[in-house]
Amino acid sequence: MARPTMAQDIERRIKELILDRALGPGDPLPTEPELMELFAAGRVSVREALKALQAMNVVEIRRGFGTFVGSLSLTPFAEGLAFQAVVRHGRGEPGLLELMKVREALETGLVGTVSAGIPAEDLAVLRSLVTAMESEAARDGRVARATDRAFHLALYASLDNHLLSEVLDAFWAAMDRVRTSTDDGHQDPVTTCRQHHEIVVAVAAGDRVRAASAMRAHFDGIRARLERSPDPDDHGVTVTDRLPDACLPSAR
């Protein structure tokens, strides 16, 4: 294994500094000269480390104001997921299928936990979102991605787990980018509305098994299509080109 460079070592030490001082997003960090003195390092290495950490949202560099702890968001994680999935999909590898399966595993397990006791106000929000989906389907012939995404955020709101919300949102963001690259724009709004309605009914009844089954069914269409090889008679139409929008993970 190659030894870390000076800049990589400084990256590690800046992260440790943030932890040791219990700093959070927006808190100021030592100035560049102070970091140079603190780590006995040159300006080039410190700047290289800060730029790398900025790309990961660990630090934020504000010109004329200084360096601060960054948002710590998972956007770079989502970008990495999306890029890998698109590259592998383009090479005929199951990048999209694997990304979908990870998210399916998360949501199928989580929905059972939610069913143990979802607050009435959260149920009201979920029902209103299903109604909104039905209105969109009737008016536009499709369910808006934003509405579908809002449904899943509301579904797990009662768990009050910020990291979970960030991770799931990273998967949705990644799939949004994948969808843009594959130029998929089809959907089955009737199926989308029916599946979301079934999830709400199961969760409202406190039926963990039924809720998990409903969530799994929500992923069945995309899984079946991704696991099937493209038909050579499709004249260049890929598997993803034929996927209903409602079945793609970003639309949930």
HELIX and SHEET records of a PDB file:
HELIX    1   1 MET A    6  ASP A   20  1                                  15    
HELIX    2   2 GLU A   32  PHE A   39  1                                   8    
HELIX    3   3 ARG A   43  ALA A   55  1                                  13    
HELIX    4   4 THR A   75  GLY A   90  1                                  16    
HELIX    5   5 GLY A   95  SER A  115  1                                  21    
HELIX    6   6 ALA A  120  ASP A  140  1                                  21    
HELIX    7   7 ARG A  145  LEU A  155  1                                  11    
HELIX    8   8 ALA A  157  LEU A  159  5                                   3    
HELIX    9   9 HIS A  162  THR A  182  1                                  21    
HELIX   10  10 PRO A  189  ALA A  204  1                                  16    
HELIX   11  11 ARG A  208  GLU A  227  1                                  20    
HELIX   12  12 PRO A  232  ASP A  234  5                                   3    
HELIX   13  13 THR A  240  ARG A  242  5                                   3    
HELIX   14  14 ASP A  245  CYS A  247  5                                   3    
HELIX   15  15 PRO A  249  ALA A  251  5                                   3    
SHEET    1   A 2 VAL A  59  ARG A  62  0                                        
SHEET    2   A 2 GLY A  66  VAL A  69 -1                                        
END                                                                             
